[in-house]
Amino acid sequence: MANSTDSFERRANHLLRSIRLCGGCIPLHSLQCQVSNSVIQTLLDKELVQVQNTGRGFLLEIAEDF
C-alpha cells in the first residue's frame, strides 16, 4: 500500500515536470483545479518554484537557483 507521503511527493514531482515541459512557467490559475494548494505551497517552501506577478496574473515558475 502506498504511503500518503509518497503520493504527495509524486504529485509534487509531476507538477515540477509539467512546469518544465511548459517552458519553465505556467499560469497559476490553470493549476487551481488540477493541483492542491498544499503541493504548490510545499514546492514554494522548498524554494523549487517561485511566483511571479505579471500584472495580468501570476505565473508559477521554476526557481532560478534550482
C-alpha positions in Angstrom: 0.0 0.0 0.0 1.4 3.4 -1.0 2.2 5.8 1.7 0.4 9.2 1.5 3.8 11.0 1.7 4.9 9.0 -1.3 1.8 10.0 -3.2 2.3 13.7 -2.2 5.9 13.6 -3.4 4.7 12.0 -6.7 2.2 14.8 -7.2 4.9 17.4 -6.4 7.4 15.8 -8.9 4.7 15.6 -11.5 4.0 19.3 -11.1 7.7 20.1 -11.5 7.9 18.0 -14.7 4.8 19.7 -16.0 6.2 23.2 -15.4 9.5 22.2 -17.2 7.5 20.8 -20.2 5.6 24.1 -20.4 8.8 26.1 -20.8 9.6 26.7 -17.1 6.5 28.6 -16.1 2.7 28.0 -16.0 -0.2 30.3 -15.1 -1.1 29.8 -11.5 -4.8 30.0 -12.2 -4.6 27.0 -14.6 -3.4 24.8 -11.7 -6.2 25.6 -9.2 -8.4 22.7 -10.2 -5.6 20.2 -11.0 -3.1 20.5 -8.1 -3.8 21.0 -4.4 -2.6 24.2 -2.8 -0.6 22.2 -0.3 1.5 20.7 -3.1 2.2 24.2 -4.6 3.0 25.6 -1.1 5.4 22.8 -0.4 7.3 23.5 -3.6 7.4 27.2 -2.7 8.7 26.4 0.8 11.4 24.2 -0.6 12.3 27.1 -3.0 11.9 24.9 -6.0 9.4 27.2 -7.6 8.5 30.9 -7.3 5.5 33.0 -8.1 5.9 36.0 -10.5 3.3 38.7 -10.7 3.0 39.7 -14.4 0.5 42.4 -13.9 -2.1 40.3 -15.7 -1.9 37.3 -13.4 0.5 35.1 -11.6 3.0 32.6 -13.0 4.4 29.6 -11.2 7.9 29.1 -12.5 10.9 27.0 -11.7 13.2 28.8 -9.3 16.4 30.2 -11.0 18.6 28.6 -8.3 17.1 25.2 -8.8 
